[in-house]
């Protein structure tokens, strides 16, 4: 998930992260500050083979009527095409992905997408 800057701090003897996320497509606007408990760190290899050590948080995701907990790695993704990538482990056995189709959940408006 796109997050920057990312800072680690301690709250009640547990490690937490404070980071900014951007809502909407306009990166020139200020990000929204978010705090989440740090789950740990994970090594992630990009499609170009570059290895990064990223912090991991737990969150939830909703697709259509389905909502479930997932783990997210945080990094600055502003130069990349998408702010969030969902991996196979996040989707699990819940969905079958058809790469030839788009927006099967219905039309998307900015309020539902970003709000």
DAMOVEN-V749427 format. One record per pair of residues at least 24 apart in sequence whose ideal C-beta (glycine too) atoms are under 10 Angstrom apart, sorted by the first residue. I is the first residue (numbers start at 0). J is the second residue. D is the distance in whole Angstrom. If there is no record, write none. Layout:
BEGIN
{{I,J,D} {I,J,D}}
END
This chain:
BEGIN
{{0,53,10} {0,56,8} {0,58,8} {0,71,5} {0,72,7} {0,73,6} {0,74,8} {0,76,7} {0,81,10} {0,82,7} {0,83,5} {0,84,8} {0,85,10} {1,26,9} {1,30,9} {1,73,8} {1,74,7} {1,75,7} {1,76,4} {1,77,6} {1,79,8} {1,81,8} {1,82,4} {1,83,7} {1,84,10} {2,30,8} {2,33,8} {2,35,9} {2,53,10} {2,54,9} {2,56,9} {2,71,9} {2,72,9} {2,73,4} {2,74,7} {2,75,7} {2,76,8} {2,82,9} {3,30,8} {3,73,8} {3,74,8} {3,75,4} {3,76,8} {3,77,7} {4,30,9} {4,75,8} {5,37,10} {5,53,9} {5,54,6} {5,56,10} {5,73,6} {5,74,8} {5,75,8} {6,34,10} {7,37,7} {7,54,7} {8,34,9} {8,37,9} {9,37,10} {10,34,8} {10,36,8} {11,36,10} {13,37,8} {14,38,9} {14,39,9} {14,54,9} {15,56,9} {16,54,6} {16,55,9} {16,56,6} {16,73,7} {18,54,9} {18,56,9} {18,73,6} {18,75,10} {20,73,9} {20,82,8} {20,83,10} {21,76,10} {21,77,8} {21,82,7} {21,113,9} {22,82,10} {22,109,10} {22,112,10} {22,113,5} {22,114,8} {23,109,7} {23,112,9} {23,113,5} {23,114,9} {24,82,9} {24,109,9} {24,112,9} {24,113,8} {26,77,6} {26,82,10} {33,58,10} {33,73,10} {35,71,9} {35,73,9} {37,73,10} {38,70,6} {38,71,9} {38,72,10} {39,70,9} {40,72,9} {41,70,8} {41,72,6} {42,72,10} {43,72,6} {43,74,8} {43,86,10} {45,74,10} {45,79,9} {60,85,7} {60,89,7} {60,90,9} {62,90,8} {62,93,8} {62,94,7} {62,104,7} {63,94,9} {63,103,9} {63,104,5} {63,105,8} {64,104,9} {65,93,6} {65,94,8} {67,91,8} {67,93,7}}
END
